[in-house]
């Protein structure tokens, strides 16, 4: 690849990645976030998925059904304080960043579609497992929650997304600009 061609591909990636992510950002900030319905739905889905996985292992959870909530945002093991999942922790911006990166990076669209879908599903699953991990940590030692929330799981989930990006770049993206 010629240096000018590589520079053009890099500029194209930066431009499209920025446009895609800013489009998400403004859609989220101006429409989705103020209504809260999107975040509430995503949080509810993550909590219910975490509960279902816990249920597969016979873990007894605190029952919050008496709170008369439309959406669930709290999960805890029986006898513990549990954790509340908020909008900053639902993973929506991380999913948008992942989709923007893969969408903007050169590569054949026949691979982009399935890779993006698989990436979103596995990031979602990783986030549900993260919520489960935090609920377990609170049941064992609530003092460990802040550190593990802020550092351990943040590094783990961003590391996973980086690994997905690396996989895309090294295995599926083409060296040419034909996307």
DACOR-V258814 format. One record per backbone hydrogen bond with DSSP energy under -0.5 kcal/mol. CO is the residue of the C=O (numbers start at 1). NH is the residue of the N-H. Records with the same first field share a line. If there is no record, write none. Layout:
CO = NH ; NH
This chain:
2 = 6
3 = 7
4 = 8
5 = 9
6 = 10
7 = 11
8 = 12
9 = 13
10 = 14
11 = 15
12 = 16
13 = 17
14 = 18
15 = 19
16 = 20
17 = 21
18 = 22
19 = 23
20 = 24
21 = 25
22 = 26
23 = 27
24 = 28
25 = 29
26 = 30
27 = 31 ; 32
28 = 33
31 = 35
32 = 36 ; 38
36 = 40
37 = 41
38 = 42
39 = 43
40 = 44
41 = 45
42 = 46
43 = 47
44 = 48
45 = 49
46 = 50
47 = 51
48 = 52
49 = 53
50 = 54
51 = 55
52 = 56
53 = 57
54 = 57 ; 59
55 = 58
60 = 78
62 = 64
64 = 67
65 = 68
73 = 85
75 = 83
76 = 62
77 = 80
83 = 75
84 = 86
86 = 89
87 = 90
91 = 95
92 = 96
93 = 97
94 = 98
95 = 99
96 = 100
97 = 101
98 = 102
99 = 103
100 = 104
101 = 105
108 = 111 ; 112
109 = 113
111 = 115
112 = 116
113 = 117
114 = 118
115 = 119
116 = 120
117 = 121
118 = 122
119 = 123
120 = 124
121 = 125
122 = 126
123 = 127
124 = 128
125 = 129
126 = 130
127 = 131
128 = 132
129 = 133
130 = 134
131 = 135
132 = 136
133 = 137
134 = 138
135 = 139
136 = 140
137 = 141
141 = 144
142 = 145
144 = 148
145 = 149
146 = 150
147 = 151 ; 152
148 = 153
151 = 155
152 = 156
153 = 157
154 = 158
155 = 159
156 = 160
157 = 161
158 = 162
159 = 163
160 = 164
161 = 165
162 = 166
163 = 167
164 = 168
165 = 169
166 = 170
167 = 171 ; 172
168 = 172 ; 173
172 = 108
177 = 179
179 = 109
